[in-house]
Amino acid sequence: MIELREVTKTFTEEKAVDQLALTVKKGSIFGLLGSNGAGKTTLLKIIAGIYRPDAGKVLIGGQSVYEQPEVKQHILFMPDTPIFSASDNSSDGPVLPLHLSELERGTLHTAYGDF
């Protein structure tokens, strides 16, 4: 279960998330809808433990996310813009933001080859 308790995140003077309380039960499918700048990506980054909320708590399975690296191991955040390699050589392919700890090497095939 994912629980958010009065979560707030502010950037400079702009509140991206303002005292949000939310519970998503295990096995649920949940979506976020909103216009650009509404705080959807900020909220997902808070849930993933990338951003620390200014106030409130985020719990996954009853454990705080930001302070617990072992909880973060089970979370994958896919950014809305692709992350590419720092190299100018496009043949290197993109850097894929994948969590490979549960995959055995050689079991993932992409257009860029096997991993």
SULGI-V697007 format. One record per residue. N is the residue number from 1. RES is the residue in one small letter. NEAR is the number of other ideal C-beta (glycine too) atoms within 8 Angstrom. Layout:
# SULGI-V697007
N/RES/NEAR ; N/RES/NEAR
This chain:
# SULGI-V697007
1/m/10 ; 2/i/10 ; 3/e/11 ; 4/l/15 ; 5/r/9 ; 6/e/10 ; 7/v/17 ; 8/t/13 ; 9/k/14 ; 10/t/9 ; 11/f/6 ; 12/t/4 ; 13/e/3 ; 14/e/6 ; 15/k/7 ; 16/a/9 ; 17/v/12 ; 18/d/5 ; 19/q/8 ; 20/l/11 ; 21/a/8 ; 22/l/8 ; 23/t/8 ; 24/v/7 ; 25/k/6 ; 26/k/4 ; 27/g/3 ; 28/s/6 ; 29/i/3 ; 30/f/5 ; 31/g/4 ; 32/l/7 ; 33/l/4 ; 34/g/6 ; 35/s/4 ; 36/n/3 ; 37/g/4 ; 38/a/6 ; 39/g/10 ; 40/k/9 ; 41/t/8 ; 42/t/12 ; 43/l/14 ; 44/l/10 ; 45/k/10 ; 46/i/16 ; 47/i/12 ; 48/a/11 ; 49/g/12 ; 50/i/6 ; 51/y/8 ; 52/r/5 ; 53/p/13 ; 54/d/6 ; 55/a/7 ; 56/g/11 ; 57/k/10 ; 58/v/16 ; 59/l/13 ; 60/i/13 ; 61/g/6 ; 62/g/6 ; 63/q/8 ; 64/s/9 ; 65/v/14 ; 66/y/8 ; 67/e/4 ; 68/q/10 ; 69/p/5 ; 70/e/5 ; 71/v/13 ; 72/k/10 ; 73/q/8 ; 74/h/5 ; 75/i/11 ; 76/l/7 ; 77/f/9 ; 78/m/5 ; 79/p/8 ; 80/d/4 ; 81/t/4 ; 82/p/5 ; 83/i/8 ; 84/f/6 ; 85/s/8 ; 86/a/3 ; 87/s/5 ; 88/d/3 ; 89/n/6 ; 90/s/5 ; 91/s/4 ; 92/d/6 ; 93/g/8 ; 94/p/8 ; 95/v/6 ; 96/l/6 ; 97/p/8 ; 98/l/6 ; 99/h/6 ; 100/l/8 ; 101/s/5 ; 102/e/4 ; 103/l/8 ; 104/e/4 ; 105/r/6 ; 106/g/6 ; 107/t/7 ; 108/l/9 ; 109/h/6 ; 110/t/9 ; 111/a/3 ; 112/y/5 ; 113/g/5 ; 114/d/6 ; 115/f/10
